């Protein structure tokens, strides 16, 4: 369930609420009770690529990442090329 960040226009209180994407946005400030709450736009956490083992894995060949064999890139150069 995603977390959304809100800010009250009256008291400037910032707070986070975990809610479904289909839920209505929060309309009342939990600190002052004002109805001037706005949802903030944030960068979010993004997606994390996990290998089949469940651990962080480098991108596969052809996707701009390093191959698992010795850290060499699929193009033949090193990972820093």
Secondary structure, DSSP 4 states (H G I P E B T S, - for coil): --EEEEEETTT--EEEEE--TTSPPP-S-TTT--S-EEEPP--------B-TTSSB-PPPTTTTSB-TTTTBBTTSSBTT-
